[in-house]
């Protein structure tokens, strides 16, 4: 059926728009230098069932996905760029979603590796509606999928997990002051 879905989508002119909160996050991360993908490749576009990287997903939650809308992004490893690792970035995204930080409240689920690339556990953390964790085989990147009903929401505007991560690290860093009393 997904091959037919893809062919029908091509006949309709390939309509695609990424849901706004995922688009906002994608653009913030790209501005730092991360590679972030949205629409899937042919393998995604012909997968059964079609999922959130397609403009005809059948895995929408809590409502059916809207035709022509993509609900997912993939964040690739930053390499030796000085950017936070996928593990650091994933931990910030996960912590913010668990704390219900408004800018990431659109997140339906994430697949990520908290310890190291290609080793250690890989998790599928979902909020549908409550948090649940299971193992995943979706390695090598962070996959984020969004909730339906938020296609045009501005809830993600201004959310910057890299800045949040760096601010947190700055707060934890030693101040460099001597051990005297403050006056």
ZATI-612619 format. One record per residue (C-alpha): residue number from 1; chain; x, y, z. Coordinates in Angstrom, 3 decimals, padded with zeros to 6 digits. Layout:
<rec><pos>NUM</pos><unit>A</unit><xx>X</xx><yy>Y</yy><zz>Z</zz></rec>
...
This chain:
<rec><pos>1</pos><unit>A</unit><xx>000.000</xx><yy>000.000</yy><zz>000.000</zz></rec>
<rec><pos>2</pos><unit>A</unit><xx>002.822</xx><yy>002.476</yy><zz>000.771</zz></rec>
<rec><pos>3</pos><unit>A</unit><xx>004.208</xx><yy>002.199</yy><zz>-002.751</zz></rec>
<rec><pos>4</pos><unit>A</unit><xx>000.748</xx><yy>003.217</yy><zz>-003.960</zz></rec>
<rec><pos>5</pos><unit>A</unit><xx>000.634</xx><yy>006.015</yy><zz>-001.340</zz></rec>
<rec><pos>6</pos><unit>A</unit><xx>003.943</xx><yy>007.332</yy><zz>-002.687</zz></rec>
<rec><pos>7</pos><unit>A</unit><xx>002.768</xx><yy>007.146</yy><zz>-006.302</zz></rec>
<rec><pos>8</pos><unit>A</unit><xx>-000.492</xx><yy>008.955</yy><zz>-005.419</zz></rec>
<rec><pos>9</pos><unit>A</unit><xx>001.490</xx><yy>011.627</yy><zz>-003.563</zz></rec>
<rec><pos>10</pos><unit>A</unit><xx>003.760</xx><yy>012.137</yy><zz>-006.608</zz></rec>
<rec><pos>11</pos><unit>A</unit><xx>000.685</xx><yy>012.437</yy><zz>-008.876</zz></rec>
<rec><pos>12</pos><unit>A</unit><xx>-000.657</xx><yy>015.139</yy><zz>-006.535</zz></rec>
<rec><pos>13</pos><unit>A</unit><xx>002.519</xx><yy>017.194</yy><zz>-006.967</zz></rec>
<rec><pos>14</pos><unit>A</unit><xx>004.446</xx><yy>016.024</yy><zz>-003.859</zz></rec>
<rec><pos>15</pos><unit>A</unit><xx>002.832</xx><yy>018.344</yy><zz>-001.305</zz></rec>
<rec><pos>16</pos><unit>A</unit><xx>004.956</xx><yy>018.516</yy><zz>001.843</zz></rec>
<rec><pos>17</pos><unit>A</unit><xx>005.213</xx><yy>020.883</yy><zz>004.769</zz></rec>
<rec><pos>18</pos><unit>A</unit><xx>006.896</xx><yy>020.075</yy><zz>008.066</zz></rec>
<rec><pos>19</pos><unit>A</unit><xx>004.756</xx><yy>020.686</yy><zz>011.145</zz></rec>
<rec><pos>20</pos><unit>A</unit><xx>005.686</xx><yy>024.115</yy><zz>012.525</zz></rec>
<rec><pos>21</pos><unit>A</unit><xx>007.207</xx><yy>023.140</yy><zz>015.912</zz></rec>
<rec><pos>22</pos><unit>A</unit><xx>009.487</xx><yy>020.568</yy><zz>014.253</zz></rec>
<rec><pos>23</pos><unit>A</unit><xx>010.341</xx><yy>023.134</yy><zz>011.569</zz></rec>
<rec><pos>24</pos><unit>A</unit><xx>011.268</xx><yy>025.673</yy><zz>014.262</zz></rec>
<rec><pos>25</pos><unit>A</unit><xx>013.567</xx><yy>023.189</yy><zz>016.021</zz></rec>
<rec><pos>26</pos><unit>A</unit><xx>015.071</xx><yy>021.993</yy><zz>012.730</zz></rec>
<rec><pos>27</pos><unit>A</unit><xx>015.952</xx><yy>025.561</yy><zz>011.795</zz></rec>
<rec><pos>28</pos><unit>A</unit><xx>017.487</xx><yy>026.352</yy><zz>015.207</zz></rec>
<rec><pos>29</pos><unit>A</unit><xx>019.640</xx><yy>023.225</yy><zz>015.078</zz></rec>
<rec><pos>30</pos><unit>A</unit><xx>020.696</xx><yy>023.878</yy><zz>011.475</zz></rec>
<rec><pos>31</pos><unit>A</unit><xx>021.735</xx><yy>027.417</yy><zz>012.481</zz></rec>
<rec><pos>32</pos><unit>A</unit><xx>024.287</xx><yy>025.838</yy><zz>014.844</zz></rec>
<rec><pos>33</pos><unit>A</unit><xx>025.593</xx><yy>023.529</yy><zz>012.129</zz></rec>
<rec><pos>34</pos><unit>A</unit><xx>023.714</xx><yy>020.277</yy><zz>012.797</zz></rec>
<rec><pos>35</pos><unit>A</unit><xx>022.498</xx><yy>018.305</yy><zz>009.794</zz></rec>
<rec><pos>36</pos><unit>A</unit><xx>018.747</xx><yy>017.793</yy><zz>010.278</zz></rec>
<rec><pos>37</pos><unit>A</unit><xx>016.530</xx><yy>015.887</yy><zz>007.853</zz></rec>
<rec><pos>38</pos><unit>A</unit><xx>012.749</xx><yy>016.000</yy><zz>007.608</zz></rec>
<rec><pos>39</pos><unit>A</unit><xx>011.083</xx><yy>014.230</yy><zz>004.652</zz></rec>
<rec><pos>40</pos><unit>A</unit><xx>012.148</xx><yy>010.633</yy><zz>004.367</zz></rec>
<rec><pos>41</pos><unit>A</unit><xx>013.970</xx><yy>008.923</yy><zz>001.537</zz></rec>
<rec><pos>42</pos><unit>A</unit><xx>012.332</xx><yy>006.328</yy><zz>-000.716</zz></rec>
<rec><pos>43</pos><unit>A</unit><xx>012.714</xx><yy>003.655</yy><zz>001.972</zz></rec>
<rec><pos>44</pos><unit>A</unit><xx>010.644</xx><yy>005.829</yy><zz>004.343</zz></rec>
<rec><pos>45</pos><unit>A</unit><xx>008.167</xx><yy>006.829</yy><zz>001.653</zz></rec>
<rec><pos>46</pos><unit>A</unit><xx>007.440</xx><yy>003.180</yy><zz>000.813</zz></rec>
<rec><pos>47</pos><unit>A</unit><xx>007.527</xx><yy>001.749</yy><zz>004.354</zz></rec>
<rec><pos>48</pos><unit>A</unit><xx>004.446</xx><yy>-000.060</yy><zz>005.632</zz></rec>
<rec><pos>49</pos><unit>A</unit><xx>002.826</xx><yy>001.595</yy><zz>007.439</zz></rec>
<rec><pos>50</pos><unit>A</unit><xx>003.949</xx><yy>005.041</yy><zz>006.327</zz></rec>
<rec><pos>51</pos><unit>A</unit><xx>005.228</xx><yy>006.895</yy><zz>009.379</zz></rec>
<rec><pos>52</pos><unit>A</unit><xx>005.969</xx><yy>010.467</yy><zz>010.421</zz></rec>
<rec><pos>53</pos><unit>A</unit><xx>008.725</xx><yy>011.224</yy><zz>007.851</zz></rec>
<rec><pos>54</pos><unit>A</unit><xx>006.074</xx><yy>010.907</yy><zz>005.123</zz></rec>
<rec><pos>55</pos><unit>A</unit><xx>003.374</xx><yy>013.383</yy><zz>004.069</zz></rec>
<rec><pos>56</pos><unit>A</unit><xx>000.806</xx><yy>010.566</yy><zz>004.369</zz></rec>
<rec><pos>57</pos><unit>A</unit><xx>001.636</xx><yy>009.074</yy><zz>007.759</zz></rec>
<rec><pos>58</pos><unit>A</unit><xx>-000.726</xx><yy>006.515</yy><zz>009.227</zz></rec>
<rec><pos>59</pos><unit>A</unit><xx>000.861</xx><yy>006.723</yy><zz>012.688</zz></rec>
<rec><pos>60</pos><unit>A</unit><xx>-000.549</xx><yy>010.079</yy><zz>013.805</zz></rec>
<rec><pos>61</pos><unit>A</unit><xx>-001.384</xx><yy>010.596</yy><zz>017.466</zz></rec>
<rec><pos>62</pos><unit>A</unit><xx>-003.675</xx><yy>011.623</yy><zz>019.107</zz></rec>
<rec><pos>63</pos><unit>A</unit><xx>-005.557</xx><yy>012.195</yy><zz>015.833</zz></rec>
<rec><pos>64</pos><unit>A</unit><xx>-004.870</xx><yy>011.014</yy><zz>012.294</zz></rec>
<rec><pos>65</pos><unit>A</unit><xx>-002.020</xx><yy>012.823</yy><zz>010.539</zz></rec>
<rec><pos>66</pos><unit>A</unit><xx>-002.952</xx><yy>015.527</yy><zz>008.036</zz></rec>
<rec><pos>67</pos><unit>A</unit><xx>-002.157</xx><yy>014.754</yy><zz>004.408</zz></rec>
<rec><pos>68</pos><unit>A</unit><xx>000.849</xx><yy>016.688</yy><zz>003.129</zz></rec>
<rec><pos>69</pos><unit>A</unit><xx>002.293</xx><yy>017.322</yy><zz>006.594</zz></rec>
<rec><pos>70</pos><unit>A</unit><xx>005.506</xx><yy>015.765</yy><zz>007.895</zz></rec>
<rec><pos>71</pos><unit>A</unit><xx>005.788</xx><yy>015.190</yy><zz>011.634</zz></rec>
<rec><pos>72</pos><unit>A</unit><xx>009.398</xx><yy>014.044</yy><zz>012.078</zz></rec>
<rec><pos>73</pos><unit>A</unit><xx>012.998</xx><yy>015.188</yy><zz>011.990</zz></rec>
<rec><pos>74</pos><unit>A</unit><xx>016.300</xx><yy>013.316</yy><zz>012.259</zz></rec>
<rec><pos>75</pos><unit>A</unit><xx>019.272</xx><yy>015.030</yy><zz>013.901</zz></rec>
<rec><pos>76</pos><unit>A</unit><xx>022.594</xx><yy>013.657</yy><zz>012.703</zz></rec>
<rec><pos>77</pos><unit>A</unit><xx>025.870</xx><yy>013.454</yy><zz>014.694</zz></rec>
<rec><pos>78</pos><unit>A</unit><xx>027.719</xx><yy>016.789</yy><zz>014.765</zz></rec>
<rec><pos>79</pos><unit>A</unit><xx>031.190</xx><yy>015.324</yy><zz>014.208</zz></rec>
<rec><pos>80</pos><unit>A</unit><xx>034.198</xx><yy>017.235</yy><zz>015.518</zz></rec>
<rec><pos>81</pos><unit>A</unit><xx>032.476</xx><yy>020.611</yy><zz>015.359</zz></rec>
<rec><pos>82</pos><unit>A</unit><xx>032.439</xx><yy>021.556</yy><zz>019.043</zz></rec>
<rec><pos>83</pos><unit>A</unit><xx>028.666</xx><yy>021.137</yy><zz>019.141</zz></rec>
<rec><pos>84</pos><unit>A</unit><xx>027.018</xx><yy>019.118</yy><zz>021.888</zz></rec>
<rec><pos>85</pos><unit>A</unit><xx>026.997</xx><yy>015.393</yy><zz>021.085</zz></rec>
<rec><pos>86</pos><unit>A</unit><xx>023.802</xx><yy>013.577</yy><zz>020.220</zz></rec>
<rec><pos>87</pos><unit>A</unit><xx>023.889</xx><yy>012.113</yy><zz>023.732</zz></rec>
<rec><pos>88</pos><unit>A</unit><xx>024.063</xx><yy>015.577</yy><zz>025.327</zz></rec>
<rec><pos>89</pos><unit>A</unit><xx>021.456</xx><yy>017.037</yy><zz>022.989</zz></rec>
<rec><pos>90</pos><unit>A</unit><xx>019.173</xx><yy>014.010</yy><zz>023.409</zz></rec>
<rec><pos>91</pos><unit>A</unit><xx>019.453</xx><yy>014.228</yy><zz>027.201</zz></rec>
<rec><pos>92</pos><unit>A</unit><xx>018.433</xx><yy>017.914</yy><zz>027.072</zz></rec>
<rec><pos>93</pos><unit>A</unit><xx>015.473</xx><yy>017.189</yy><zz>024.789</zz></rec>
<rec><pos>94</pos><unit>A</unit><xx>014.399</xx><yy>014.267</yy><zz>026.969</zz></rec>
<rec><pos>95</pos><unit>A</unit><xx>014.710</xx><yy>016.251</yy><zz>030.224</zz></rec>
<rec><pos>96</pos><unit>A</unit><xx>012.810</xx><yy>019.212</yy><zz>028.769</zz></rec>
<rec><pos>97</pos><unit>A</unit><xx>010.010</xx><yy>016.973</yy><zz>027.463</zz></rec>
<rec><pos>98</pos><unit>A</unit><xx>009.719</xx><yy>015.236</yy><zz>030.840</zz></rec>
<rec><pos>99</pos><unit>A</unit><xx>009.566</xx><yy>018.649</yy><zz>032.553</zz></rec>
<rec><pos>100</pos><unit>A</unit><xx>006.909</xx><yy>019.742</yy><zz>030.023</zz></rec>
<rec><pos>101</pos><unit>A</unit><xx>008.987</xx><yy>022.684</yy><zz>028.785</zz></rec>
<rec><pos>102</pos><unit>A</unit><xx>006.598</xx><yy>024.441</yy><zz>026.405</zz></rec>
<rec><pos>103</pos><unit>A</unit><xx>009.005</xx><yy>024.587</yy><zz>023.455</zz></rec>
<rec><pos>104</pos><unit>A</unit><xx>009.241</xx><yy>020.786</yy><zz>023.203</zz></rec>
<rec><pos>105</pos><unit>A</unit><xx>005.753</xx><yy>019.856</yy><zz>024.442</zz></rec>
<rec><pos>106</pos><unit>A</unit><xx>004.847</xx><yy>018.961</yy><zz>020.841</zz></rec>
<rec><pos>107</pos><unit>A</unit><xx>007.078</xx><yy>015.861</yy><zz>020.996</zz></rec>
<rec><pos>108</pos><unit>A</unit><xx>005.217</xx><yy>012.549</yy><zz>020.612</zz></rec>
<rec><pos>109</pos><unit>A</unit><xx>008.306</xx><yy>010.341</yy><zz>020.808</zz></rec>
<rec><pos>110</pos><unit>A</unit><xx>012.047</xx><yy>010.266</yy><zz>020.381</zz></rec>
<rec><pos>111</pos><unit>A</unit><xx>014.514</xx><yy>007.531</yy><zz>019.466</zz></rec>
<rec><pos>112</pos><unit>A</unit><xx>017.999</xx><yy>008.134</yy><zz>020.838</zz></rec>
<rec><pos>113</pos><unit>A</unit><xx>021.157</xx><yy>006.628</yy><zz>022.300</zz></rec>
<rec><pos>114</pos><unit>A</unit><xx>021.930</xx><yy>008.174</yy><zz>025.711</zz></rec>
<rec><pos>115</pos><unit>A</unit><xx>025.424</xx><yy>006.695</yy><zz>026.177</zz></rec>
<rec><pos>116</pos><unit>A</unit><xx>027.367</xx><yy>006.605</yy><zz>022.915</zz></rec>
<rec><pos>117</pos><unit>A</unit><xx>026.905</xx><yy>006.396</yy><zz>019.163</zz></rec>
<rec><pos>118</pos><unit>A</unit><xx>026.225</xx><yy>002.857</yy><zz>018.027</zz></rec>
<rec><pos>119</pos><unit>A</unit><xx>026.803</xx><yy>001.327</yy><zz>021.460</zz></rec>
<rec><pos>120</pos><unit>A</unit><xx>024.923</xx><yy>001.013</yy><zz>024.662</zz></rec>
<rec><pos>121</pos><unit>A</unit><xx>021.154</xx><yy>001.236</yy><zz>024.852</zz></rec>
<rec><pos>122</pos><unit>A</unit><xx>018.922</xx><yy>002.830</yy><zz>022.263</zz></rec>
<rec><pos>123</pos><unit>A</unit><xx>015.510</xx><yy>003.966</yy><zz>023.480</zz></rec>
<rec><pos>124</pos><unit>A</unit><xx>012.117</xx><yy>004.863</yy><zz>022.111</zz></rec>
<rec><pos>125</pos><unit>A</unit><xx>010.718</xx><yy>007.329</yy><zz>024.662</zz></rec>
<rec><pos>126</pos><unit>A</unit><xx>007.107</xx><yy>008.241</yy><zz>023.987</zz></rec>
<rec><pos>127</pos><unit>A</unit><xx>004.452</xx><yy>010.469</yy><zz>025.527</zz></rec>
<rec><pos>128</pos><unit>A</unit><xx>001.179</xx><yy>009.011</yy><zz>024.250</zz></rec>
<rec><pos>129</pos><unit>A</unit><xx>-000.110</xx><yy>010.470</yy><zz>026.546</zz></rec>
<rec><pos>130</pos><unit>A</unit><xx>002.133</xx><yy>009.399</yy><zz>029.443</zz></rec>
<rec><pos>131</pos><unit>A</unit><xx>005.821</xx><yy>008.625</yy><zz>029.281</zz></rec>
<rec><pos>132</pos><unit>A</unit><xx>006.803</xx><yy>005.085</yy><zz>028.311</zz></rec>
<rec><pos>133</pos><unit>A</unit><xx>010.185</xx><yy>003.668</yy><zz>027.336</zz></rec>
<rec><pos>134</pos><unit>A</unit><xx>011.077</xx><yy>000.674</yy><zz>025.213</zz></rec>
<rec><pos>135</pos><unit>A</unit><xx>014.144</xx><yy>-000.464</yy><zz>023.333</zz></rec>
<rec><pos>136</pos><unit>A</unit><xx>014.688</xx><yy>000.785</yy><zz>019.798</zz></rec>
<rec><pos>137</pos><unit>A</unit><xx>016.932</xx><yy>-000.223</yy><zz>016.905</zz></rec>
<rec><pos>138</pos><unit>A</unit><xx>016.799</xx><yy>003.270</yy><zz>015.318</zz></rec>
<rec><pos>139</pos><unit>A</unit><xx>020.469</xx><yy>004.154</yy><zz>015.911</zz></rec>
<rec><pos>140</pos><unit>A</unit><xx>022.958</xx><yy>006.742</yy><zz>014.736</zz></rec>
<rec><pos>141</pos><unit>A</unit><xx>020.827</xx><yy>009.866</yy><zz>015.063</zz></rec>
<rec><pos>142</pos><unit>A</unit><xx>018.058</xx><yy>011.392</yy><zz>017.178</zz></rec>
<rec><pos>143</pos><unit>A</unit><xx>014.614</xx><yy>010.852</yy><zz>015.710</zz></rec>
<rec><pos>144</pos><unit>A</unit><xx>011.846</xx><yy>013.207</yy><zz>016.888</zz></rec>
<rec><pos>145</pos><unit>A</unit><xx>008.160</xx><yy>012.763</yy><zz>015.979</zz></rec>
<rec><pos>146</pos><unit>A</unit><xx>005.432</xx><yy>015.272</yy><zz>016.750</zz></rec>
<rec><pos>147</pos><unit>A</unit><xx>001.873</xx><yy>015.145</yy><zz>017.984</zz></rec>
<rec><pos>148</pos><unit>A</unit><xx>-000.986</xx><yy>015.779</yy><zz>015.598</zz></rec>
<rec><pos>149</pos><unit>A</unit><xx>-003.155</xx><yy>018.824</yy><zz>016.237</zz></rec>
<rec><pos>150</pos><unit>A</unit><xx>-000.108</xx><yy>021.103</yy><zz>016.478</zz></rec>
<rec><pos>151</pos><unit>A</unit><xx>000.654</xx><yy>021.414</yy><zz>012.764</zz></rec>
<rec><pos>152</pos><unit>A</unit><xx>000.661</xx><yy>025.245</yy><zz>012.792</zz></rec>
<rec><pos>153</pos><unit>A</unit><xx>001.403</xx><yy>025.793</yy><zz>016.483</zz></rec>
<rec><pos>154</pos><unit>A</unit><xx>004.015</xx><yy>028.348</yy><zz>017.529</zz></rec>
<rec><pos>155</pos><unit>A</unit><xx>004.772</xx><yy>026.413</yy><zz>020.728</zz></rec>
<rec><pos>156</pos><unit>A</unit><xx>008.257</xx><yy>025.579</yy><zz>019.472</zz></rec>
<rec><pos>157</pos><unit>A</unit><xx>009.188</xx><yy>029.166</yy><zz>018.570</zz></rec>
<rec><pos>158</pos><unit>A</unit><xx>012.197</xx><yy>030.288</yy><zz>020.573</zz></rec>
<rec><pos>159</pos><unit>A</unit><xx>013.001</xx><yy>026.851</yy><zz>021.989</zz></rec>
<rec><pos>160</pos><unit>A</unit><xx>016.761</xx><yy>026.309</yy><zz>021.791</zz></rec>
<rec><pos>161</pos><unit>A</unit><xx>018.038</xx><yy>023.107</yy><zz>023.422</zz></rec>
<rec><pos>162</pos><unit>A</unit><xx>021.680</xx><yy>023.929</yy><zz>022.576</zz></rec>
<rec><pos>163</pos><unit>A</unit><xx>021.493</xx><yy>027.267</yy><zz>024.392</zz></rec>
<rec><pos>164</pos><unit>A</unit><xx>019.712</xx><yy>025.573</yy><zz>027.317</zz></rec>
<rec><pos>165</pos><unit>A</unit><xx>022.408</xx><yy>022.897</yy><zz>027.464</zz></rec>
<rec><pos>166</pos><unit>A</unit><xx>025.227</xx><yy>025.433</yy><zz>027.315</zz></rec>
<rec><pos>167</pos><unit>A</unit><xx>023.609</xx><yy>027.634</yy><zz>029.978</zz></rec>
<rec><pos>168</pos><unit>A</unit><xx>023.220</xx><yy>024.637</yy><zz>032.255</zz></rec>
<rec><pos>169</pos><unit>A</unit><xx>026.894</xx><yy>023.704</yy><zz>031.727</zz></rec>
<rec><pos>170</pos><unit>A</unit><xx>027.928</xx><yy>027.301</yy><zz>032.410</zz></rec>
<rec><pos>171</pos><unit>A</unit><xx>025.987</xx><yy>027.302</yy><zz>035.684</zz></rec>
<rec><pos>172</pos><unit>A</unit><xx>027.734</xx><yy>024.095</yy><zz>036.771</zz></rec>
<rec><pos>173</pos><unit>A</unit><xx>031.227</xx><yy>025.305</yy><zz>035.862</zz></rec>
<rec><pos>174</pos><unit>A</unit><xx>033.481</xx><yy>026.542</yy><zz>038.651</zz></rec>
<rec><pos>175</pos><unit>A</unit><xx>033.375</xx><yy>030.307</yy><zz>038.894</zz></rec>
<rec><pos>176</pos><unit>A</unit><xx>037.143</xx><yy>030.660</yy><zz>039.171</zz></rec>
<rec><pos>177</pos><unit>A</unit><xx>036.836</xx><yy>032.722</yy><zz>042.329</zz></rec>
<rec><pos>178</pos><unit>A</unit><xx>039.017</xx><yy>032.144</yy><zz>045.344</zz></rec>
<rec><pos>179</pos><unit>A</unit><xx>037.448</xx><yy>030.521</yy><zz>048.374</zz></rec>
<rec><pos>180</pos><unit>A</unit><xx>036.943</xx><yy>033.781</yy><zz>050.320</zz></rec>
<rec><pos>181</pos><unit>A</unit><xx>033.728</xx><yy>035.196</yy><zz>051.707</zz></rec>
<rec><pos>182</pos><unit>A</unit><xx>031.540</xx><yy>037.355</yy><zz>049.512</zz></rec>
<rec><pos>183</pos><unit>A</unit><xx>031.049</xx><yy>040.889</yy><zz>050.833</zz></rec>
